[in-house]
Amino acid sequence: MMKMLPVLLCALVLCSCVPAKQDVAQVRKTIEAMTQKSAKDMLAGVTDTTLSQYTDDAVSMPNNGPLLRGKKAMKEYYGAMLTMGVKFLSVNFTTTDVIVNGPLACELGTYTMTFQIPGTGETTEVGKYMTLYEQASDGAWKIKADTWNTNVAPPAPAKAS
């Protein structure tokens, strides 16, 4: 029996190193609430509360824009859009999948949004997105990276005459 004790202790230690299984339904519920908060912020024309959902070193890869590293870069980029007069009239995000693996979760989804850019009238865009979340030591989920793009191809270049 004494010879088995080290083996049992070793097995106990190894088992305790396995990350706890996440409740995918609960993680999805949390992520969907965060996504809906972002939609409300877009409609209200605010960025600070949405940016609080990101890790400090988060990366954002906007459609037709540069890679943004960190909250400061994101705040400047999206703030410039709002200052330019971009106004969101409707925003609808639909989470299609949530994949959870330990402290990381990936949300896949689709979106439809209507917005106005001064001088161009209303535009409706339909597309898809992917957001990577990281669970902080306090259990909160934060956005680590995001990207999205429209389903509509850019217009073809004009033919030379």
C-alpha positions as CSV (number, residue, x, y, z in Angstrom):
1,M,0.0,0.0,0.0
2,M,2.8,2.4,0.8
3,K,4.3,1.9,-2.7
4,M,1.0,3.0,-4.2
5,L,0.8,6.2,-2.3
6,P,3.3,8.1,-4.5
7,V,1.5,6.9,-7.6
8,L,-1.8,8.0,-6.3
9,L,-0.5,11.4,-5.3
10,C,1.1,11.9,-8.7
11,A,-2.2,11.0,-10.4
12,L,-4.1,13.4,-8.1
13,V,-1.7,16.2,-9.0
14,L,-1.9,15.5,-12.7
15,C,-5.7,15.4,-12.6
16,S,-5.8,18.8,-10.8
17,C,-3.8,20.3,-13.7
18,V,-6.6,19.6,-16.2
19,P,-8.6,22.9,-16.8
20,A,-12.1,22.8,-15.6
21,K,-14.7,22.2,-18.4
22,Q,-16.5,25.4,-19.3
23,D,-20.3,25.6,-19.4
24,V,-20.6,26.4,-23.1
25,A,-24.2,27.6,-22.8
26,Q,-23.2,30.0,-20.0
27,V,-20.2,31.3,-22.0
28,R,-22.4,31.8,-25.0
29,K,-25.0,33.7,-23.0
30,T,-22.2,36.0,-21.6
31,I,-20.8,36.6,-25.1
32,E,-24.2,37.3,-26.7
33,A,-24.8,39.9,-23.9
34,M,-21.5,41.5,-24.7
35,T,-22.3,41.6,-28.4
36,Q,-25.7,43.1,-27.8
37,K,-24.0,45.8,-25.6
38,S,-21.7,46.6,-28.5
39,A,-24.7,47.0,-30.8
40,K,-26.4,49.4,-28.3
41,D,-23.1,51.4,-28.0
42,M,-22.8,51.7,-31.8
43,L,-26.4,53.1,-32.0
44,A,-25.6,55.5,-29.2
45,G,-22.4,56.6,-30.9
46,V,-20.2,55.8,-27.9
47,T,-17.0,53.7,-27.8
48,D,-15.6,53.8,-24.2
49,T,-18.0,51.2,-22.7
50,T,-17.5,48.8,-25.6
51,L,-13.7,49.2,-25.4
52,S,-13.9,48.3,-21.7
53,Q,-14.9,44.8,-23.0
54,Y,-11.4,44.4,-24.6
55,T,-8.1,43.2,-23.1
56,D,-5.5,46.0,-23.0
57,D,-3.5,44.3,-25.7
58,A,-6.4,43.4,-27.9
59,V,-6.2,43.4,-31.7
60,S,-9.0,44.6,-34.0
61,M,-8.9,44.0,-37.8
62,P,-11.7,46.1,-39.2
63,N,-13.1,45.7,-42.7
64,N,-11.3,47.9,-45.2
65,G,-9.0,49.3,-42.4
66,P,-5.6,48.8,-40.8
67,L,-4.8,46.3,-38.0
68,L,-5.3,48.1,-34.7
69,R,-3.2,47.0,-31.6
70,G,-4.5,48.0,-28.2
71,K,-7.4,50.0,-26.9
72,K,-5.8,53.4,-27.6
73,A,-5.4,52.6,-31.3
74,M,-9.0,51.4,-31.4
75,K,-10.3,54.4,-29.6
76,E,-8.5,56.8,-32.0
77,Y,-9.7,54.9,-35.1
78,Y,-13.4,54.5,-34.1
79,G,-13.4,58.0,-32.6
80,A,-12.3,59.5,-35.9
81,M,-15.2,57.7,-37.6
82,L,-17.7,59.2,-35.2
83,T,-16.1,62.6,-35.4
84,M,-16.4,62.4,-39.2
85,G,-20.2,62.0,-38.7
86,V,-20.8,58.3,-39.2
87,K,-24.1,57.4,-37.6
88,F,-25.5,53.9,-37.1
89,L,-29.2,53.7,-37.6
90,S,-29.7,49.9,-37.0
91,V,-27.3,47.2,-35.9
92,N,-28.1,43.5,-35.6
93,F,-25.6,40.9,-34.6
94,T,-26.5,37.2,-34.6
95,T,-24.2,34.7,-32.9
96,T,-24.1,31.5,-35.0
97,D,-21.5,29.5,-33.1
98,V,-19.5,29.7,-29.9
99,I,-16.5,27.4,-29.5
100,V,-14.9,27.2,-26.0
101,N,-11.5,25.7,-25.2
102,G,-10.3,26.4,-21.7
103,P,-9.8,30.1,-21.1
104,L,-10.5,30.9,-24.8
105,A,-13.8,31.2,-26.7
106,C,-14.4,32.0,-30.3
107,E,-17.7,33.6,-31.4
108,L,-18.7,33.3,-35.1
109,G,-21.6,35.4,-36.3
110,T,-23.4,37.5,-38.9
111,Y,-24.4,41.1,-38.9
112,T,-26.7,43.6,-40.7
113,M,-26.2,47.3,-40.1
114,T,-27.5,50.4,-41.6
115,F,-25.5,53.6,-41.2
116,Q,-25.1,57.1,-42.6
117,I,-21.9,58.7,-43.8
118,P,-22.2,62.5,-44.3
119,G,-22.8,63.1,-48.0
120,T,-23.5,59.5,-49.0
121,G,-26.9,58.7,-47.6
122,E,-27.9,55.5,-45.9
123,T,-26.0,52.3,-46.5
124,T,-26.9,48.8,-45.4
125,E,-24.2,46.3,-45.0
126,V,-24.5,42.5,-44.4
127,G,-21.5,40.5,-43.3
128,K,-19.9,38.1,-40.9
129,Y,-17.5,38.4,-38.0
130,M,-15.2,36.4,-35.7
131,T,-14.3,37.4,-32.1
132,L,-11.8,35.7,-29.9
133,Y,-12.4,36.0,-26.1
134,E,-10.0,35.4,-23.3
135,Q,-11.1,34.6,-19.7
136,A,-9.4,36.8,-17.2
137,S,-8.2,35.5,-13.8
138,D,-11.3,37.0,-12.2
139,G,-13.5,34.9,-14.5
140,A,-14.6,37.8,-16.7
141,W,-14.5,37.3,-20.5
142,K,-12.7,40.0,-22.5
143,I,-12.2,40.4,-26.3
144,K,-8.7,39.5,-27.3
145,A,-9.2,39.9,-31.1
146,D,-11.9,40.6,-33.6
147,T,-12.4,40.9,-37.3
148,W,-15.3,41.2,-39.7
149,N,-16.1,41.8,-43.3
150,T,-18.9,42.5,-45.7
151,N,-20.5,39.9,-47.9
152,V,-20.6,42.4,-50.8
153,A,-17.6,42.5,-53.1
154,P,-16.2,46.0,-53.9
155,P,-17.2,47.4,-57.3
156,A,-15.2,46.2,-60.3
157,P,-12.8,48.8,-61.7
158,A,-14.1,50.8,-64.7
159,K,-13.0,49.4,-68.0
160,A,-10.5,51.6,-69.9
161,S,-12.0,53.0,-73.1
